[in-house]
Amino acid sequence: MAEAGASMRLDRFLWFARLAKTRTLAQALACDGRLRIDGRAVDRSAAPVRIGNILTFAVHDRVRVLRIETLPVRRGPAPEAQACYQELTANVSQPSAID
């Protein structure tokens, strides 16, 4: 469990939380300028994320909106990864990693 005020690199969070299949894809998502943290566009993979941040990004023809609940300490199994964030998007189907 991360302590209050702790932060993590955006690309590392995306990979650990299984929102991207590889760290390279996580870096590409973070650098393409279409991902937002709390409404601010991000253009670098080293941008810090903290508990409570809202991530907004498009993947597979839909927009995902997530709130970071905890910072993961490893890339663990899917249930552990999904506990790191809460999906805020309405009518969500099966979550998928970025190809």
All heavy atoms as an XYZ file, in Angstrom:
764
protein
N       0.849     -1.187      0.000
C       0.000      0.000      0.000
C       0.887      1.239      0.000
O       1.814      1.342      0.774
C      -0.888     -0.024      1.236
C      -1.938      1.009      1.221
S      -3.318      0.184      0.541
C      -4.669      1.092      0.745
N       0.586      2.181     -0.864
C       1.380      3.405     -0.969
C       0.949      4.397      0.111
O      -0.210      4.452      0.500
C       1.206      4.024     -2.340
N       1.898      5.168      0.573
C       1.581      6.163      1.584
C       1.049      7.425      0.930
O       1.235      7.654     -0.262
C       2.816      6.472      2.423
C       3.986      6.999      1.610
C       5.241      7.155      2.432
O       5.718      6.151      2.965
O       5.712      8.295      2.519
N       0.364      8.268      1.695
C      -0.209      9.503      1.180
C       0.891     10.385      0.605
O       1.963     10.509      1.177
C      -0.948     10.232      2.288
N       0.619     10.978     -0.538
C       1.591     11.848     -1.181
C       2.585     11.120     -2.066
O       3.359     11.741     -2.768
N       2.584      9.795     -2.047
C       3.494      9.020     -2.887
C       3.079      9.160     -4.348
O       1.917      9.392     -4.661
C       3.476      7.553     -2.469
N       4.047      9.034     -5.244
C       3.754      9.112     -6.666
C       4.495      8.006     -7.412
O       5.370      7.346     -6.857
C       4.140     10.480     -7.225
O       5.535     10.662     -7.179
N       4.106      7.813     -8.669
C       4.687      6.786     -9.526
C       4.675      7.320    -10.952
O       3.797      8.105    -11.320
C       3.828      5.518     -9.422
C       4.186      4.415    -10.373
S       3.078      2.990    -10.209
C       3.980      2.062     -8.984
N       5.635      6.878    -11.761
C       5.656      7.249    -13.175
C       4.381      6.741    -13.845
O       3.920      5.636    -13.586
C       6.851      6.617    -13.879
C       8.173      7.280    -13.619
C       9.273      6.495    -14.311
N       9.061      6.402    -15.752
C       9.805      7.026    -16.661
N      10.821      7.762    -16.289
N       9.544      6.879    -17.945
N       3.835      7.548    -14.742
C       2.616      7.191    -15.446
C       2.762      5.891    -16.227
O       1.912      5.000    -16.129
C       2.210      8.322    -16.393
C       1.028      8.055    -17.310
C      -0.221      7.746    -16.505
C       0.811      9.229    -18.229
N       3.851      5.734    -16.989
C       4.011      4.525    -17.792
C       4.117      3.279    -16.911
O       3.567      2.225    -17.227
C       5.198      4.622    -18.741
C       6.529      4.824    -18.052
O       6.564      5.315    -16.909
O       7.561      4.498    -18.666
N       4.762      3.420    -15.790
C       4.896      2.287    -14.871
C       3.535      1.908    -14.282
O       3.207      0.739    -14.156
C       5.883      2.666    -13.774
C       6.379      1.510    -12.988
C       7.586      1.907    -12.157
N       8.028      0.756    -11.406
C       8.429      0.792    -10.167
N       8.500      1.950     -9.532
N       8.804     -0.284     -9.541
N       2.737      2.923    -13.918
C       1.401      2.647    -13.410
C       0.557      1.925    -14.459
O      -0.107      0.931    -14.160
C       0.676      3.926    -12.972
C      -0.732      3.655    -12.531
C      -0.997      3.178    -11.264
C      -1.794      3.825    -13.414
C      -2.300      2.868    -10.868
C      -3.095      3.520    -13.026
C      -3.342      3.044    -11.753
N       0.549      2.415    -15.701
C      -0.247      1.792    -16.763
C       0.140      0.336    -16.970
O      -0.715     -0.520    -17.190
C      -0.077      2.575    -18.073
C      -0.642      3.995    -18.083
C      -0.206      4.713    -19.348
C      -2.147      3.989    -17.932
N       1.430      0.051    -16.885
C       1.910     -1.317    -17.081
C       1.597     -2.188    -15.862
O       1.054     -3.279    -16.008
C       3.408     -1.297    -17.381
C       3.979     -2.635    -17.701
C       3.565     -3.490    -18.682
C       5.061     -3.281    -17.045
N       4.348     -4.625    -18.672
C       5.271     -4.517    -17.672
C       5.875     -2.923    -15.981
C       6.260     -5.404    -17.262
C       6.862     -3.804    -15.585
C       7.051     -5.034    -16.229
N       1.905     -1.708    -14.660
C       1.637     -2.471    -13.443
C       0.139     -2.758    -13.287
O      -0.244     -3.829    -12.832
C       2.124     -1.723    -12.206
C       3.590     -1.880    -11.897
C       4.487     -2.414    -12.794
C       4.072     -1.476    -10.662
C       5.829     -2.554    -12.485
C       5.421     -1.601    -10.340
C       6.294     -2.144    -11.249
N      -0.720     -1.802    -13.628
C      -2.166     -1.952    -13.484
C      -2.778     -2.717    -14.666
O      -3.994     -2.837    -14.750
C      -2.831     -0.594    -13.342
N      -1.936     -3.220    -15.537
C      -2.350     -4.025    -16.697
C      -3.282     -3.270    -17.632
O      -4.164     -3.845    -18.274
C      -2.965     -5.346    -16.255
C      -1.956     -6.244    -15.579
C      -2.530     -7.615    -15.277
N      -1.485     -8.509    -14.792
C      -0.720     -9.270    -15.576
N      -0.889     -9.255    -16.868
N       0.206    -10.045    -15.048
N      -3.091     -1.960    -17.749
C      -3.828     -1.147    -18.712
C      -3.092     -1.123    -20.047
O      -3.640     -0.692    -21.056
C      -4.024      0.263    -18.169
C      -4.881      0.319    -16.909
C      -4.790      1.685    -16.257
C      -6.320     -0.052    -17.217
N      -1.841     -1.566    -20.045
C      -1.027     -1.709    -21.250
C      -0.305     -3.043    -21.157
O       0.135     -3.441    -20.076
C      -0.027     -0.567    -21.366
N      -0.187     -3.729    -22.287
C       0.426     -5.064    -22.279
C       1.931     -5.031    -22.053
O       2.492     -5.972    -21.519
C       0.121     -5.790    -23.586
C      -1.320     -6.222    -23.684
C      -1.570     -7.023    -24.939
C      -3.019     -7.458    -24.977
N      -3.314     -8.250    -26.171
N       2.584     -3.957    -22.501
C       4.030     -3.841    -22.314
C       4.361     -2.443    -21.814
O       3.576     -1.511    -21.972
C       4.810     -4.081    -23.628
O       4.510     -3.019    -24.544
C       4.467     -5.426    -24.255
N       5.535     -2.303    -21.241
C       5.975     -0.983    -20.773
C       6.158     -0.043    -21.961
O       5.862      1.147    -21.875
C       7.274     -1.151    -19.983
C       7.843      0.133    -19.411
C       7.398      0.359    -17.976
N       7.920      1.597    -17.442
C       8.918      1.676    -16.565
N       9.491      0.600    -16.114
N       9.321      2.845    -16.120
N       6.615     -0.575    -23.092
C       6.796      0.239    -24.301
C       5.464      0.810    -24.776
O       5.381      1.987    -25.141
C       7.451     -0.599    -25.415
O       8.695     -1.096    -24.930
C       7.680      0.222    -26.657
N       4.407     -0.002    -24.776
C       3.091      0.491    -25.167
C       2.564      1.512    -24.156
O       1.903      2.479    -24.542
C       2.107     -0.673    -25.305
C       2.333     -1.567    -26.519
C       1.428     -2.794    -26.452
C       2.093     -0.807    -27.802
N       2.876      1.311    -22.900
C       2.480      2.277    -21.873
C       3.173      3.618    -22.110
O       2.553      4.676    -21.998
C       2.818      1.741    -20.491
N       4.450      3.580    -22.468
C       5.187      4.810    -22.766
C       4.607      5.512    -23.990
O       4.462      6.732    -24.005
C       6.666      4.508    -22.966
C       7.371      4.117    -21.691
C       8.777      3.587    -21.914
O       9.128      3.165    -23.006
N       9.569      3.595    -20.856
N       4.253      4.739    -25.014
C       3.670      5.322    -26.224
C       2.336      5.995    -25.921
O       2.070      7.098    -26.395
C       3.499      4.242    -27.289
N       1.500      5.349    -25.121
C       0.223      5.930    -24.741
C       0.428      7.236    -23.977
O      -0.253      8.226    -24.223
C      -0.581      4.946    -23.889
C      -1.919      5.453    -23.354
C      -2.885      5.744    -24.488
C      -2.520      4.441    -22.398
N       1.381      7.241    -23.079
C       1.644      8.431    -22.269
C       2.221      9.576    -23.098
O       1.960     10.741    -22.816
C       2.603      8.084    -21.132
N       2.981      9.261    -24.129
C       3.677     10.288    -24.908
C       2.881     10.808    -26.102
O       3.257     11.821    -26.683
C       5.020      9.754    -25.399
S       6.212      9.509    -24.080
N       1.799     10.137    -26.491
C       1.092     10.566    -27.703
C       0.210     11.792    -27.497
O      -0.343     12.321    -28.444
C       0.313      9.416    -28.328
C      -0.939      9.019    -27.563
O      -1.270      9.673    -26.565
O      -1.577      8.036    -27.980
N       0.080     12.262    -26.259
C      -0.652     13.494    -25.987
C      -2.154     13.331    -25.868
O      -2.869     14.316    -25.702
N      -2.668     12.112    -25.929
C      -4.111     11.897    -25.844
C      -4.552     11.404    -24.474
O      -5.732     11.187    -24.248
C      -4.573     10.924    -26.924
C      -4.430     11.537    -28.320
C      -4.958     10.628    -29.363
N      -4.068      9.464    -29.446
C      -4.290      8.420    -30.199
N      -5.362      8.354    -30.935
N      -3.440      7.420    -30.224
N      -3.643     11.223    -23.556
C      -3.985     10.807    -22.202
C      -4.013     12.048    -21.318
O      -3.180     12.937    -21.458
C      -2.935      9.815    -21.680
C      -3.296      9.158    -20.347
C      -2.851      7.705    -20.369
C      -2.680      9.863    -19.188
N      -4.986     12.099    -20.421
C      -5.126     13.247    -19.515
C      -5.085     12.775    -18.071
O      -5.643     11.730    -17.751
C      -6.430     13.989    -19.785
C      -6.477     14.590    -21.163
C      -7.761     15.357    -21.389
N      -7.768     15.961    -22.691
C      -7.267     17.177    -22.955
N      -6.766     17.898    -21.981
N      -7.291     17.657    -24.173
N      -4.431     13.560    -17.250
C      -4.426     13.352    -15.805
C      -5.154     14.548    -15.199
O      -4.706     15.686    -15.361
C      -2.995     13.251    -15.229
C      -2.233     12.071    -15.832
C      -3.045     13.146    -13.706
C      -0.772     11.999    -15.407
N      -6.265     14.286    -14.549
C      -7.084     15.349    -13.953
C      -7.402     16.455    -14.961
O      -7.387     17.633    -14.635
C      -6.396     15.933    -12.720
C      -6.271     14.932    -11.593
O      -7.052     13.968    -11.559
O      -5.378     15.111    -10.744
N      -7.653     16.063    -16.219
C      -8.040     17.011    -17.258
C      -6.892     17.676    -17.992
O      -7.118     18.366    -18.980
N      -5.667     17.484    -17.535
C      -4.501     18.091    -18.194
C      -3.871     17.078    -19.141
O      -3.580     15.952    -18.741
C      -3.462     18.536    -17.168
C      -3.919     19.664    -16.269
C      -2.814     20.102    -15.304
N      -2.090     19.015    -14.672
C      -2.471     18.380    -13.563
N      -3.593     18.715    -12.963
N      -1.731     17.424    -13.049
N      -3.641     17.475    -20.385
C      -3.004     16.589    -21.362
C      -1.577     16.282    -20.915
O      -0.875     17.146    -20.383
C      -2.994     17.231    -22.738
N      -1.170     15.039    -21.121
C       0.165     14.579    -20.734
C       0.923     14.221    -21.996
O       0.366     13.615    -22.910
C       0.053     13.333    -19.818
C       1.415     12.783    -19.485
C      -0.715     13.657    -18.564
N       2.204     14.588    -22.050
C       3.003     14.253    -23.232
C       4.337     13.601    -22.860
O       5.252     13.563    -23.654
C       3.244     15.485    -24.090
C       4.019     16.568    -23.356
O       4.308     16.394    -22.163
O       4.335     17.591    -23.989
N       4.430     13.095    -21.638
C       5.660     12.413    -21.226
C       5.331     11.244    -20.304
O       4.430     11.316    -19.468
C       6.628     13.371    -20.551
C       6.113     14.027    -19.318
C       7.030     15.162    -18.840
N       6.478     15.743    -17.636
C       6.853     15.413    -16.412
N       7.804     14.541    -16.230
N       6.304     15.977    -15.371
N       6.071     10.175    -20.492
C       5.794      8.953    -19.749
C       6.209      9.042    -18.284
O       5.745      8.260    -17.465
C       6.477      7.771    -20.416
O       7.872      7.958    -20.457
N       7.062      9.993    -17.946
C       7.533     10.130    -16.569
C       6.631     11.027    -15.724
O       6.951     11.306    -14.574
C       8.957     10.675    -16.568
N       5.493     11.449    -16.272
C       4.575     12.292    -15.503
C       4.155     11.536    -14.237
O       3.826     10.353    -14.299
C       3.352     12.640    -16.337
N       4.161     12.194    -13.087
C       3.806     11.500    -11.846
C       2.296     11.338    -11.699
O       1.528     12.223    -12.065
C       4.362     12.417    -10.760
C       4.350     13.775    -11.378
C       4.600     13.568    -12.842
N       1.884     10.183    -11.199
C       0.480      9.952    -10.847
C       0.417      9.645     -9.365
O       1.348      9.090     -8.792
C      -0.161      8.815    -11.673
C      -0.259      9.191    -13.126
C       0.572      7.507    -11.512
N      -0.696     10.026     -8.760
C      -0.899      9.837     -7.330
C      -2.280      9.247     -7.086
O      -3.147      9.302     -7.962
C      -0.783     11.178     -6.598
C       0.606     11.762     -6.646
C       0.656     13.166     -6.032
N       2.002     13.698     -6.052
C       2.591     14.222     -7.111
N       1.964     14.261     -8.266
N       3.826     14.678     -7.049
N      -2.489      8.744     -5.904
C      -3.803      8.238     -5.519
C      -4.813      9.376     -5.638
O      -4.555     10.494     -5.208
C      -3.764      7.671     -4.087
C      -2.844      6.454     -4.047
C      -5.163      7.320     -3.603
C      -2.546      5.940     -2.659
N      -5.937      9.086     -6.273
C      -6.986     10.093     -6.458
C      -6.966     10.750     -7.822
O      -7.958     11.379     -8.210
N      -5.866     10.629     -8.579
C      -5.818     11.192     -9.928
C      -6.845     10.518    -10.820
O      -7.133      9.326    -10.677
C      -4.448     11.023    -10.573
C      -3.390     11.984    -10.071
O      -2.227     11.652    -10.067
N      -3.764     13.180     -9.654
N      -7.394     11.276    -11.762
C      -8.332     10.755    -12.755
C      -7.593     10.670    -14.089
O      -7.067     11.668    -14.574
C      -9.560     11.675    -12.913
C     -10.257     11.928    -11.576
C     -10.525     11.110    -13.962
C     -10.889     10.727    -10.945
N      -7.540      9.469    -14.660
C      -6.917      9.248    -15.967
C      -8.012      9.114    -17.010
O      -8.981      8.383    -16.809
C      -6.072      7.976    -15.971
C      -4.940      7.861    -14.954
C      -4.203      6.546    -15.155
C      -3.989      9.026    -15.075
N      -7.867      9.811    -18.133
C      -8.812      9.737    -19.241
C      -8.020      9.458    -20.499
O      -7.055     10.160    -20.796
C      -9.578     11.066    -19.395
O     -10.142     11.425    -18.138
C     -10.662     10.955    -20.448
N      -8.417      8.409    -21.237
C      -7.724      8.076    -22.485
C      -8.635      7.238    -23.366
O      -9.569      6.599    -22.901
C      -6.409      7.341    -22.214
C      -6.548      6.082    -21.412
C      -6.629      4.842    -22.012
C      -6.589      6.136    -20.022
C      -6.753      3.683    -21.267
C      -6.709      4.981    -19.268
C      -6.794      3.751    -19.893
N      -8.361      7.266    -24.673
C      -9.121      6.489    -25.642
C      -8.384      5.191    -25.926
O      -7.160      5.180    -26.065
C      -9.298      7.269    -26.933
N      -9.151      4.114    -25.992
C      -8.585      2.818    -26.336
C      -9.681      1.995    -27.017
O     -10.804      1.920    -26.522
C      -8.000      2.095    -25.101
C      -9.041      1.833    -24.052
C      -7.321      0.807    -25.481
N      -9.345      1.414    -28.156
C     -10.285      0.552    -28.899
C     -11.643      1.217    -29.099
O     -12.682      0.685    -28.721
C     -10.450     -0.800    -28.204
C      -9.175     -1.555    -28.061
N      -8.432     -1.988    -29.134
C      -8.490     -1.936    -26.965
C      -7.361     -2.611    -28.712
N      -7.366     -2.589    -27.391
N     -11.657      2.406    -29.663
C     -12.885      3.123    -30.024
C     -13.788      3.479    -28.845
O     -14.998      3.604    -28.999
C     -13.694      2.317    -31.056
C     -12.925      2.108    -32.341
O     -12.161      3.010    -32.713
O     -13.086      1.040    -32.960
N     -13.219      3.595    -27.660
C     -13.990      4.066    -26.515
C     -13.075      4.857    -25.594
O     -11.868      4.722    -25.638
C     -14.673      2.928    -25.775
C     -13.741      1.981    -25.085
C     -14.541      0.828    -24.473
N     -13.647     -0.072    -23.782
C     -13.688     -0.302    -22.487
N     -14.574      0.284    -21.730
N     -12.846     -1.139    -21.930
N     -13.685      5.666    -24.767
C     -12.935      6.472    -23.812
C     -13.051      5.819    -22.444
O     -14.145      5.466    -22.007
C     -13.478      7.920    -23.764
C     -12.779      8.719    -22.685
C     -13.313      8.582    -25.116
N     -11.906      5.650    -21.792
C     -11.895      5.103    -20.428
C     -11.562      6.221    -19.460
O     -10.671      7.039    -19.718
C     -10.862      3.990    -20.297
C     -11.266      2.759    -21.094
C     -10.368      1.609    -20.833
N     -10.676      1.029    -19.517
C     -10.033     -0.017    -19.018
N      -9.046     -0.582    -19.675
N     -10.355     -0.500    -17.838
N     -12.264      6.243    -18.355
C     -12.028      7.208    -17.287
C     -11.828      6.396    -16.014
O     -12.700      5.628    -15.616
C     -13.213      8.191    -17.131
C     -12.919      9.191    -16.027
C     -13.513      8.892    -18.443
N     -10.651      6.560    -15.395
C     -10.284      5.775    -14.221
C      -9.826      6.681    -13.091
O      -9.172      7.694    -13.330
C      -9.123      4.826    -14.551
C      -9.181      4.007    -15.824
C      -7.856      3.308    -16.046
C     -10.288      2.998    -15.729
N     -10.144      6.290    -11.865
C      -9.586      6.978    -10.686
C      -8.589      6.026    -10.040
O      -8.897      4.864     -9.773
C     -10.669      7.358     -9.690
C     -10.063      8.065     -8.461
C     -11.076      8.559     -7.451
N     -12.073      7.563     -7.125
C     -13.391      7.754     -7.251
N     -13.866      8.881     -7.707
N     -14.231      6.798     -6.918
N      -7.400      6.527     -9.775
C      -6.362      5.712     -9.145
C      -6.712      5.550     -7.668
O      -6.858      6.533     -6.944
C      -4.972      6.354     -9.320
C      -4.624      6.433    -10.801
C      -3.914      5.566     -8.545
C      -3.345      7.176    -11.106
N      -6.852      4.303     -7.239
C      -7.212      3.987     -5.862
C      -5.976      3.692     -5.009
O      -5.951      4.000     -3.832
C      -8.161      2.793     -5.821
C      -9.490      3.038     -6.523
C     -10.336      4.085     -5.825
O     -10.312      4.150     -4.586
O     -11.034      4.829     -6.528
N      -4.980      3.062     -5.598
C      -3.739      2.741     -4.903
C      -2.636      2.589     -5.935
O      -2.902      2.313     -7.104
C      -3.874      1.464     -4.048
O      -2.698      1.289     -3.277
C      -4.121      0.239     -4.901
N      -1.411      2.787     -5.520
C      -0.268      2.613     -6.421
C       0.256      1.190     -6.259
O       0.592      0.776     -5.153
C       0.824      3.629     -6.101
C       0.421      5.092     -6.268
C       1.565      6.008     -5.851
C      -0.016      5.391     -7.691
N       0.314      0.442     -7.351
C       0.773     -0.947     -7.259
C       2.269     -1.022     -6.953
O       3.034     -0.131     -7.307
C       0.466     -1.514     -8.643
C       0.442     -0.333     -9.542
C      -0.019      0.824     -8.714
N       2.666     -2.103     -6.303
C       4.089     -2.308     -5.995
C       4.730     -3.292     -6.962
O       5.943     -3.459     -6.965
C       4.292     -2.804     -4.543
C       3.886     -1.720     -3.559
C       3.518     -4.082     -4.296
N       3.881     -3.950     -7.784
C       4.399     -4.900     -8.767
C       3.355     -5.102     -9.857
O       2.216     -4.677     -9.729
C       4.705     -6.244     -8.118
C       3.461     -6.947     -7.604
C       3.751     -8.232     -6.881
N       2.517     -8.901     -6.523
C       2.262    -10.169     -6.774
N       3.163    -10.912     -7.378
N       1.130    -10.710     -6.412
N       3.741     -5.783    -10.923
C       2.797     -6.177    -11.965
C       2.280     -7.561    -11.584
O       2.841     -8.585    -11.950
C       3.474     -6.204    -13.333
C       2.519     -6.558    -14.464
C       3.197     -6.438    -15.813
N       2.457     -7.073    -16.869
C       1.494     -6.511    -17.592
N       1.150     -5.263    -17.345
N       0.882     -7.171    -18.546
N       1.236     -7.581    -10.830
C       0.697     -8.829    -10.318
C      -0.423     -9.365    -11.188
O      -0.627     -8.915    -12.313
N      -1.175    -10.322    -10.656
C      -2.289    -10.901    -11.406
C      -3.398     -9.866    -11.649
O      -3.471     -8.839    -10.958
C      -2.769    -12.036    -10.510
C      -2.221    -11.752     -9.168
C      -0.994    -10.921     -9.348
N      -4.265    -10.154    -12.603
C      -5.303     -9.214    -13.012
C      -6.166     -8.702    -11.850
O      -6.407     -7.492    -11.769
C      -6.162     -9.825    -14.103
N      -6.656     -9.556    -10.954
C      -7.488     -9.022     -9.852
C      -6.733     -8.011     -8.980
O      -7.299     -7.013     -8.543
C      -7.863    -10.266     -9.044
C      -7.753    -11.401    -10.014
C      -6.623    -11.023    -10.923
N      -5.464     -8.269     -8.747
C      -4.642     -7.336     -7.971
C      -4.475     -6.025     -8.732
O      -4.551     -4.941     -8.151
C      -3.275     -7.978     -7.709
C      -2.338     -7.156     -6.868
C      -1.013     -7.859     -6.650
O      -1.003     -9.068     -6.313
O       0.032     -7.193     -6.824
N      -4.268     -6.114    -10.029
C      -4.087     -4.919    -10.854
C      -5.375     -4.097    -10.910
O      -5.340     -2.861    -10.809
C      -3.644     -5.312    -12.261
N      -6.521     -4.742    -11.061
C      -7.790     -4.033    -11.165
C      -8.185     -3.359     -9.863
O      -8.953     -2.402     -9.870
C      -8.888     -4.995    -11.629
C      -8.698     -5.418    -13.067
C      -9.592     -6.573    -13.476
O     -10.273     -7.157    -12.653
N      -9.564     -6.891    -14.757
N      -7.638     -3.797     -8.747
C      -7.912     -3.150     -7.461
C      -7.191     -1.812     -7.339
O      -7.486     -1.034     -6.434
C      -7.499     -4.068     -6.319
N      -6.285     -1.511     -8.257
C      -5.513     -0.267     -8.209
C      -6.283      0.926     -8.751
O      -5.861      2.062     -8.576
C      -4.215     -0.427     -8.994
S      -3.097     -1.612     -8.261
N      -7.389      0.673     -9.447
C      -8.153      1.765    -10.025
C      -9.638      1.438    -10.005
O     -10.040      0.293     -9.876
C      -7.706      2.059    -11.465
C      -7.869      0.903    -12.422
C      -9.062      0.708    -13.109
C      -6.836      0.005    -12.644
C      -9.215     -0.355    -13.980
C      -6.977     -1.058    -13.514
C      -8.178     -1.227    -14.189
O      -8.331     -2.284    -15.048
N     -10.439      2.491    -10.118
C     -11.882      2.328    -10.221
C     -12.306      2.889    -11.567
O     -11.953      4.014    -11.924
C     -12.602      3.067     -9.105
C     -14.103      2.933     -9.190
C     -14.808      3.674     -8.072
O     -14.197      4.405     -7.312
N     -16.110      3.516     -7.996
N     -13.045      2.103    -12.316
C     -13.554      2.517    -13.619
C     -14.702      3.488    -13.396
O     -15.663      3.167    -12.695
C     -14.027      1.288    -14.387
C     -14.426      1.551    -15.805
C     -13.264      1.542    -16.771
O     -12.409      0.663    -16.672
O     -13.228      2.433    -17.628
N     -14.625      4.683    -13.966
C     -15.674      5.687    -13.817
C     -16.531      5.804    -15.066
O     -17.528      6.531    -15.064
C     -15.050      7.053    -13.499
C     -14.200      7.117    -12.230
C     -13.602      8.501    -12.059
C     -14.989      6.712    -11.015
N     -16.163      5.102    -16.130
C     -16.896      5.139    -17.387
C     -18.180      4.335    -17.247
O     -18.168      3.223    -16.734
C     -16.038      4.541    -18.524
O     -14.749      5.128    -18.473
C     -16.665      4.805    -19.874
N     -19.281      4.886    -17.704
C     -20.566      4.185    -17.640
C     -20.633      3.084    -18.692
O     -19.990      3.166    -19.738
C     -21.705      5.180    -17.867
N     -21.420      2.055    -18.412
C     -21.626      0.932    -19.333
C     -20.320      0.319    -19.794
O     -20.052      0.185    -20.982
C     -22.451      1.372    -20.548
C     -23.822      1.832    -20.150
O     -24.403      1.303    -19.211
N     -24.348      2.829    -20.849
N     -19.517     -0.080    -18.860
C     -18.211     -0.650    -19.169
C     -18.359     -2.137    -19.437
O     -18.982     -2.857    -18.680
C     -17.238     -0.429    -17.984
C     -15.913     -1.103    -18.250
C     -17.060      1.032    -17.737
N     -17.759     -2.565    -20.552
C     -17.715     -3.997    -20.826
C     -16.417     -4.548    -20.255
O     -15.751     -3.900    -19.467
C     -17.803     -4.249    -22.333
O     -16.714     -3.640    -22.975
N     -16.030     -5.723    -20.674
C     -14.805     -6.366    -20.180
C     -13.602     -5.449    -20.383
O     -13.345     -4.997    -21.491
C     -14.586     -7.684    -20.932
C     -13.406     -8.466    -20.484
C     -13.598     -9.064    -19.110
O     -14.682     -9.070    -18.555
N     -12.546     -9.577    -18.552
N     -12.830     -5.114    -19.330
C     -11.624     -4.284    -19.505
C     -10.597     -5.008    -20.363
O     -10.479     -6.216    -20.303
C     -11.084     -4.096    -18.091
C     -12.092     -4.654    -17.171
C     -13.058     -5.483    -17.959
N      -9.885     -4.231    -21.171
C      -8.872     -4.839    -22.024
C      -7.587     -4.025    -21.947
O      -7.605     -2.825    -21.745
C      -9.341     -4.897    -23.470
O      -9.531     -3.603    -23.973
N      -6.479     -4.702    -22.111
C      -5.180     -4.026    -22.127
C      -4.980     -3.402    -23.501
O      -5.561     -3.832    -24.494
C      -4.061     -5.015    -21.835
N      -4.154     -2.395    -23.563
C      -3.856     -1.718    -24.809
C      -2.951     -2.617    -25.651
O      -1.936     -3.093    -25.174
C      -3.171     -0.377    -24.527
C      -4.127      0.485    -23.708
C      -2.783      0.318    -25.818
C      -3.480      1.644    -23.065
N      -3.352     -2.831    -26.889
C      -2.559     -3.695    -27.778
C      -1.340     -2.982    -28.285
O      -1.309     -1.862    -28.567
C      -3.405     -4.158    -28.962
C      -4.530     -5.068    -28.497
O      -4.319     -5.824    -27.539
O      -5.615     -4.993    -29.089
